[in-house]
Amino acid sequence: MTSHQNTQTMKPATAAKKLGVYLEATPAAFQEGVVSRTELNALQTDPPEWLVELRRNGPHPRPVVAAKLGVSIAGLARGGATEPLTTEQIEALKAENPEWLQQERATLAEVRKEAVRIKEKNAERAARATRD
């Protein structure tokens, strides 16, 4: 008996998320179809010009905007940046460096520092438990 392998497909929104691009900025053919795992891998390894251009200039989805600004997604919302931004808009925000951006960067730095502290504390606790 032979086994057939079903082609794994995903919705365009899922594929866009995995590619790190804003779905509404992708070509209509991409938005209207389904994307197979093979097609996604091909887009990642040999991106077409539209994908290269979108990644370079945007508009970018919130996770990408947040990463480029060095803030959390929630921090973006608190700062009022709820729309997708282009690379040019992100650079302008960085240059302007508004109060909310400074505050959100500091908040994220504190959160990361606390996460490291907790991880180290748990590692110490685990090491002590193995010694005892």
C-alpha positions in Angstrom: 0.0 0.0 0.0 1.4 3.4 -0.9 1.0 6.4 1.3 0.2 9.7 -0.3 1.4 12.9 1.1 -1.0 15.7 1.3 0.3 19.1 0.4 0.3 21.3 3.4 -1.2 24.7 2.6 -1.9 27.9 4.6 -4.0 31.0 4.3 -2.3 34.1 2.8 -2.4 35.8 6.2 -0.4 33.1 7.8 2.1 33.1 4.9 2.5 36.9 5.1 3.0 36.6 8.9 5.8 34.0 8.3 7.3 36.2 5.7 7.2 39.3 7.9 5.2 41.4 5.5 1.9 43.3 5.6 -0.7 41.2 3.8 -2.6 44.1 2.3 0.5 45.3 0.6 1.1 42.0 -1.1 0.0 41.4 -4.7 -3.6 40.4 -5.3 -2.6 36.9 -6.5 -0.9 36.3 -3.2 -3.8 37.6 -1.2 -6.4 35.5 -3.0 -4.8 32.1 -3.2 -3.5 29.6 -0.8 0.2 29.1 -0.2 1.8 25.6 0.1 4.7 24.9 2.3 6.8 24.4 -0.8 5.8 27.8 -2.2 6.6 29.5 1.2 10.0 27.9 1.3 10.6 29.1 -2.3 9.5 32.6 -1.3 11.9 32.6 1.6 14.9 31.2 -0.2 14.5 33.1 -3.5 12.2 36.1 -2.8 10.6 37.7 -5.8 11.1 41.5 -6.4 7.8 42.5 -4.7 8.8 40.6 -1.5 12.3 42.1 -1.5 10.8 45.6 -2.0 8.1 45.1 0.7 10.7 43.9 3.2 13.0 46.8 2.4 10.4 49.7 2.3 7.2 48.4 3.8 4.5 49.1 4.8 5.6 46.8 7.7 3.2 44.8 10.0 3.2 45.8 13.7 5.7 43.1 14.9 8.3 44.4 12.4 7.6 48.0 13.2 8.0 47.2 16.9 11.2 45.4 16.4 12.7 48.2 14.2 11.8 50.8 16.9 13.0 48.7 19.8 9.6 48.6 21.6 6.9 46.0 22.3 3.7 45.7 20.2 1.8 46.9 23.2 4.2 49.9 23.4 3.4 50.8 19.8 -0.3 50.9 20.7 0.3 52.9 23.8 2.3 55.4 21.7 -0.6 55.6 19.1 1.3 53.9 16.3 -1.5 51.5 15.3 -1.2 51.6 11.5 1.5 49.8 9.4 4.5 52.1 8.8 7.0 52.3 6.0 10.7 52.2 6.6 10.8 55.9 5.9 8.2 56.6 8.5 10.0 54.4 11.0 13.3 56.2 10.4 11.5 59.6 10.8 10.1 58.4 14.2 13.6 57.3 15.3 15.0 60.7 14.3 12.2 62.6 16.1 12.6 60.3 19.1 9.3 61.3 20.8 8.8 61.0 24.6 6.6 57.9 24.2 9.2 56.1 22.1 11.9 56.8 24.7 9.7 55.6 27.5 8.6 52.4 25.7 12.3 51.6 24.8 13.2 52.0 28.5 10.2 49.8 29.5 11.2 47.0 27.1 14.8 47.2 28.4 13.6 46.8 32.0 11.3 43.9 31.0 14.2 42.1 29.3 16.6 42.8 32.2 14.0 41.3 34.6 13.6 38.2 32.4 17.3 37.6 32.5 17.4 38.0 36.3 14.5 35.5 36.7 16.2 33.1 34.3 19.5 33.3 36.3 17.6 32.9 39.6 15.8 29.8 38.3 19.1 28.4 37.0 20.7 28.9 40.4 17.8 27.2 42.1 18.0 24.3 39.8 21.8 24.0 40.3 21.2 24.0 44.1 18.5 21.3 43.8 20.8 19.0 41.9 23.6 19.4 44.5 21.4 18.7 47.5 
